[in-house]
């Protein structure tokens, strides 16, 4: 399992991880939700890149994580009991039986 978690937004990050279409779409997102949507996408990409074993040098702009199915992986956004964003990436063949949140 590969988890990505992020709580900080830096505007310059968008150019490095969002493909051209998403970078243009980002300006159509509601201003109040723009940071939260970006951090959600960032975290999903971070989780997927970790699962692929490449880190951010592995072409973060080369795939779209708005869908849950990305190639041979499944990416899921996680609900947290605290403020923040998290994602889990599993191989398509993996089965998740239960998830626990430790407090």
N, C-alpha and C positions, 0 to 999 in steps of 0.2 A: 504494500500500500504506500502510496506517495501522497503526502499532504502538503499543500501550499497554504500559507497564511500570511496576510498582509494587513497593515493598518495605516500605512502612510502613503500618500499620493504625491508624486513629483511630476509636474506637467511634462517634462522632457522625456519621461518614460514612454509616453504614448507613441512617439515616433519609432521607438525601438521594438515595441511588441505588437502594435496594432497594424494590420495590413492597411493598404491605401483606402479600401472601401470603409473599413471600420473607423479610420481616422476621420473621414468625411462625415460618416453617420454620427460620430460622437458629438458634433456640433448641433445636431438635431435633437439630441437627448435633452430632456428638461434640465435646466441649469441646476435646480435643487437636487436632482438625482445623478448628475453627471459624474461626480467623484465616486459615489457608491457603485455605479455601474462599471466605471473604469477599474476600480479596485477588484470588483468581482471577476472581471475578465482577466486582469493581471494574475490573480490568485489561481484561477483555473488553468491559465497557461503555465504558471510556475509549477503547479502540481503535475501537469502533463509532461513538461520538460524533464522534471525529476524522474518520472516513470520511464521516460525514454532513455534516461541516463546521459543526457547531453547538457543539461543546464541551459542557461540563456544563450550560449553560443550555438545551440542546436536549431536556430531558425525560428524564433518566436513569432515572426511575421508570416511564416509559411503555412499556418493552419488557423482554423476558426474554432473557437471553443464555445460559441453560443449554443451549439448542439451538444447533447450529452455523448453522442457516439463520434469519436474522432479516430479514424483508422482502426488500429487494433486495440484501442483503449476506450473505456467509458469514464467520463469525467462527471463528477457530481458535486454540486455546491452543498455545503453542510450548514445546518442551523446550529448556532452557538448560544449558550446560556449567558454569554457576556458580549459586549460590543466587539465586533470584528467580523472578519470574513475568512472562510476556510473552504477548501475543496479537496476531494479525494479522487484519485485516478487509479483505476484497476484495469488489468488486461480484460478484454472481452470475455475470455473464458473463465474468469474468476467469479466465484459466488460469495456474496457477503451475507452471512447468516444473522449477525447482530452487530449493532454499534452501541458503544457506551460512551457517555460523557462523564468524565471524572471531575468532581468539583473540589 
